[in-house]
Amino acid sequence: MKRIYEIGVMGGTFNPIHDKHLIVAQAAVDQFSLSELLIIPNGTPPHKKSGVLDAESRFEMAVAGAAGNPRFTVSRVEIDREGPSYTVDTLRLLRAQYAKELGLRRFRLNLIIGEDNVSQIHSWHEDGEIFKLAGRILIAPRYTVDPERERQWLSVLQTHAAEHGCTIEVGVIDCPTSSVSSTAIREWICAGRSVRYLVPPAVYEILERKGHYKQRTRSRKRCNLKGRRG
């Protein structure tokens, strides 16, 4: 019997993609035996944020960052779809796509979310359908996680799924801790600091060549550094 085809679904703004994104993605592939991991930059985030680079530029950097890893696929599914990039619509489209591509072969969508989204998923568009479409939710911790926090996350998601009449399998991705974030990278670039070792070399080359996130006036106030050091 062929094992189930496990598909990781990692969506986000990727503004820009950085090393922590890819570390989490690889850890998920290894830990949960994912056959493929989709990196999906949003086209139009449901809650518009300031300072978000255009979709094509973010997609270009995601492709550059993921290049060379045979398990990673950067998808245009949200960039090419009109309207807000709701997770539930992406999961519906992916289920239909893989059902057609894989035929009778069994597959499962593994939705990867950050730990901060555990308490927020109830507010997502058609949240109940997300639990029905995703066969498993994988949580990406920001920092070191203790067993008690893992139990809390598990309880929150399973309780919320039960409220919608379904069950959900939950896993926590075991990966090295890192405080790297897209926000910090944008702030460093704005302030004229190098992000050479915070992003993959190919992404760094694009940032340098195209000048993404650079500001003509590099004041601390404009760059929102708030006195942080690093």
C-alpha positions in Angstrom: 0.0 0.0 0.0 1.3 3.4 -1.0 1.7 5.8 1.9 -0.4 8.9 2.0 0.9 11.9 0.0 1.6 14.5 2.6 1.5 18.1 1.4 2.7 21.0 3.6 0.9 24.3 3.1 2.9 27.3 4.3 1.2 30.6 3.4 2.2 34.1 4.4 3.2 37.5 3.2 6.9 36.6 2.9 7.9 40.2 3.0 10.6 39.1 2.5 11.2 35.3 2.8 14.1 34.7 5.2 16.1 31.9 6.8 13.7 31.1 9.6 10.9 30.5 7.1 13.1 27.9 5.3 14.3 26.3 8.5 10.7 25.8 9.7 9.8 24.4 6.2 12.7 21.9 6.2 12.0 20.8 9.8 8.3 20.2 8.9 9.3 18.1 5.9 11.7 16.0 7.9 9.6 15.6 11.1 6.3 14.9 9.4 7.5 13.1 6.3 6.0 15.6 3.9 6.1 14.6 0.3 6.0 18.2 -0.8 5.9 21.6 0.8 4.1 24.5 -0.8 5.4 28.1 0.0 2.5 30.4 -0.9 3.0 34.1 -0.9 -0.3 36.1 -0.5 -1.6 38.1 -3.3 -3.8 40.5 -1.4 -3.6 40.0 2.4 -7.2 40.1 3.9 -6.0 42.7 6.4 -4.0 45.2 4.3 -0.7 46.0 5.9 1.5 49.0 5.2 5.0 48.4 3.8 4.0 45.2 1.9 6.1 44.8 -1.3 4.2 44.0 -4.5 3.2 40.4 -5.0 5.5 39.7 -7.9 8.6 40.9 -6.0 7.8 38.8 -3.0 7.2 35.8 -5.2 10.5 36.3 -7.0 12.4 36.3 -3.7 10.4 33.2 -2.4 11.4 31.3 -5.6 15.1 32.4 -5.2 15.1 31.3 -1.5 13.5 27.9 -2.1 15.6 27.1 -5.2 17.5 23.9 -5.0 15.3 22.1 -2.5 13.4 19.3 -4.4 10.7 19.2 -1.7 9.8 22.9 -1.9 7.4 24.4 -4.4 6.6 28.1 -4.5 3.0 28.5 -5.6 1.2 31.3 -7.4 -2.2 30.2 -6.3 -2.9 33.3 -4.2 -1.1 35.8 -6.4 -3.0 34.8 -9.5 -6.4 34.6 -7.7 -8.4 37.9 -7.5 -9.6 39.2 -4.2 -8.4 38.7 -0.7 -6.1 35.7 0.0 -8.2 33.7 2.4 -6.7 30.5 3.6 -10.0 28.6 3.2 -10.2 29.4 -0.5 -6.6 28.3 -1.0 -7.2 25.0 0.8 -10.3 24.4 -1.4 -8.4 25.0 -4.6 -5.5 22.8 -3.5 -7.8 19.9 -2.6 -9.4 20.1 -6.0 -6.0 20.4 -7.7 -4.4 17.5 -6.0 -7.5 15.3 -6.3 -7.1 15.8 -10.1 -3.4 15.3 -10.2 -3.1 12.3 -7.9 -6.3 10.5 -8.9 -7.2 7.8 -6.5 -4.1 8.2 -4.4 -4.7 9.4 -0.9 -3.3 12.8 0.1 -3.5 15.2 3.1 -3.0 18.9 3.4 -0.9 19.9 6.4 -1.6 23.6 7.2 1.4 25.3 8.8 0.6 28.2 11.1 2.7 30.3 13.5 2.1 29.9 17.2 0.5 33.4 17.3 -2.2 32.2 15.0 -3.4 29.4 17.4 -5.5 31.9 19.4 -6.5 33.8 16.3 -7.7 31.1 13.9 -11.2 31.4 15.2 -11.4 34.8 13.6 -10.3 33.6 10.2 -12.7 33.6 7.2 -14.8 30.4 7.3 -12.7 29.1 10.1 -14.8 26.0 10.5 -14.2 24.9 6.9 -10.4 25.2 7.5 -10.6 22.4 10.0 -12.5 20.2 7.5 -10.2 20.9 4.6 -6.8 20.6 6.4 -6.2 17.1 7.5 -3.6 18.2 10.0 -2.4 21.5 11.4 1.3 22.0 12.2 2.3 24.7 14.6 5.6 26.6 14.0 6.9 27.9 17.4 8.6 31.3 17.5 10.8 30.3 20.5 11.5 27.3 22.7 8.3 25.4 23.6 7.6 23.5 26.7 5.2 20.5 27.0 2.6 22.6 28.8 2.4 25.1 26.0 2.1 22.3 23.5 -0.8 20.9 25.4 -2.5 24.3 25.5 -2.1 24.7 21.7 -3.5 21.2 21.1 -6.4 21.9 23.4 -7.3 25.2 21.8 -7.3 23.9 18.3 -9.1 20.6 19.0 -11.8 22.4 21.1 -12.4 24.9 18.4 -12.6 22.1 15.8 -15.1 20.2 17.9 -17.3 23.3 18.0 -17.6 23.0 14.3 -18.4 19.3 14.5 -15.0 17.9 13.3 -11.7 16.7 14.7 -8.2 17.8 13.7 -4.8 16.3 14.1 -2.2 18.7 15.5 1.6 18.6 15.5 4.3 21.0 16.7 7.3 21.6 14.5 10.6 21.0 16.3 13.0 23.5 14.9 15.9 25.7 16.2 14.8 28.9 17.9 15.4 32.2 16.1 14.2 35.8 16.6 14.6 36.6 12.8 11.5 38.1 11.4 10.5 39.9 8.2 9.7 43.0 10.2 13.3 43.1 11.7 14.8 42.5 8.2 12.8 45.4 6.7 13.8 47.7 9.6 17.5 46.8 9.3 17.5 47.4 5.5 15.7 50.7 6.1 18.4 51.7 8.6 21.2 50.8 6.2 22.2 47.7 8.0 23.2 44.5 6.2 20.9 41.4 6.3 23.4 39.2 4.5 23.2 36.3 6.9 19.5 36.6 7.7 18.2 35.7 4.2 19.4 33.1 1.6 22.2 34.4 -0.6 20.0 34.6 -3.7 17.4 36.7 -1.8 20.1 39.0 -0.5 21.4 39.5 -4.0 17.8 40.5 -5.1 17.4 42.9 -2.1 20.8 44.5 -2.9 20.2 44.8 -6.7 16.6 46.1 -6.5 16.8 48.1 -3.4 13.7 46.7 -1.8 12.6 48.2 1.5 15.3 51.0 1.3 14.2 54.5 2.3 15.7 57.7 1.1 15.5 59.1 4.6 16.9 56.5 7.0 15.9 58.1 10.3 15.3 55.9 13.3 11.8 57.2 13.6 10.9 56.4 10.0 12.4 52.9 10.2 10.6 52.2 13.4 13.6 50.8 15.2 12.6 52.1 18.6 16.1 51.9 20.0 16.4 48.1 19.4 19.9 46.6 19.0 20.9 43.4 17.4 
